Amino acid sequence: MKRLLDCSASDFRKMTGKQLKQSIQASEGRVIVAEVIGAFAPLYPAVTNAELAAAFGADLLLLNMFDVFQPVVNGLDTNEPNQMVERLKQLTGRPIGVNLEPIDPNAKQLENFASLPKGRMATEESLQEAKRLGFDFICLTGNPKTGVTNNEIVKAIETARSVLGEDGLIIAGKMHAAGVANETGEGIVSEEVVVRFIRAGADVVLMPAPGTVPGVTLDKTEQLVRVAHEHGALVMLTIGTSQEGADENTIRQIALASKMAGADLYHIGDAGYHGIAIPENIMTYSIAIRGKRHTYIRMARSPLR
């Protein structure tokens, strides 16, 4: 199995989820995940936000606020729902994933919750549809004001594993409180929660990067990452609190702290601009964790390779 750093589009197209996990692991903490929103107007109308994120060095692309029953990717040169994911893969040469949200109707509210369409919720029906659409991986997490809880994430992981089978790649966890009163700050994740996610079937545990959420320190994150690794999972540390729109020096600090904590994947959110991180911050993030060599190669490598 090639390390992801050396993979081209033709390599990605042959990989199962389990093989993609191994490829990430072989890259030793040098994989960038960029989250984008296709339902919003793209930053530049001539290309999708996914293409722009790929051009600035992202290895994996994660679609947020994507309704699997009413797919929309603005800027894409097809309106055929069944072709959207495949077309994005062709244009970007990257694995494509989707966020689905495990809503807890009994969550204790920190703020008023938003109402989500069924195509964004992590149900068996939506997971089946995501599989049919051809996504390479599933991310079970929560946007702000959605009422996603760790207990519901555990249930969603079990459902996703049943739907996707052993070869599916499942990422799960919270980047922030998601509007839930008793899962804020350092209470977003714990060693117990990490182990529960992995035992339920998660391949990758998602948690906030040091410095992105109050109380989430390097020492605490490093301890949680170690627990995940000891149980056979990878870890994705996230910038999910709008710091994707911060200055480049802040991005570098978060990147290096995440690397010291032991991250396998480095996520950058979609709120730098409306639906995508500031593109230069994706590149800065990449250069900080793997240098210009691997960043420029990823930026330049054609999807025809």
Stockholm file with secondary structure:
# STOCKHOLM 1.0

chainA/1-305         MKRLLDCSASDFRKMTGKQLKQSIQASEGRVIVAEVIGAFAPLYPAVTNAELAAAFGADLLLLNMFDVFQPVVNGLDTNEPNQMVERLKQLTGRPIGVNLEPIDPNAKQLENFASLPKGRMATEESLQEAKRLGFDFICLTGNPKTGVTNNEIVKAIETARSVLGEDGLIIAGKMHAAGVANETGEGIVSEEVVVRFIRAGADVVLMPAPGTVPGVTLDKTEQLVRVAHEHGALVMLTIGTSQEGADENTIRQIALASKMAGADLYHIGDAGYHGIAIPENIMTYSIAIRGKRHTYIRMARSPLR
#=GR chainA/1-305 SS CCCGGGCCHHHHHTCCHHHHHHHHHHTCSCEEEEEEESSSCCSSTTSCHHHHHHHTTCSEEEEESCCTTSCCCTTCSCCCGGGHHHHHHHHHCSCEEEEEBCBCTTCCBSSCCCCCCGGGBCCHHHHHHHHHHTCSEEEECCCTTSCBCHHHHHHHHHHHHHHHCTTCCEEEECSSCTTBTTSCGGGGCCHHHHHHHHHHTCSEEEEECTTSSTTCCHHHHHHHHHHHHHTTCEEEEEECSSGGGSCHHHHHHHHHHHHHHTCSEEEECSTTTTSSCCHHHHHHHHHHHHHHHHHHHHHHCCTTC
#=GC SS_cons         CCCGGGCCHHHHHTCCHHHHHHHHHHTCSCEEEEEEESSSCCSSTTSCHHHHHHHTTCSEEEEESCCTTSCCCTTCSCCCGGGHHHHHHHHHCSCEEEEEBCBCTTCCBSSCCCCCCGGGBCCHHHHHHHHHHTCSEEEECCCTTSCBCHHHHHHHHHHHHHHHCTTCCEEEECSSCTTBTTSCGGGGCCHHHHHHHHHHTCSEEEEECTTSSTTCCHHHHHHHHHHHHHTTCEEEEEECSSGGGSCHHHHHHHHHHHHHHTCSEEEECSTTTTSSCCHHHHHHHHHHHHHHHHHHHHHHCCTTC
//
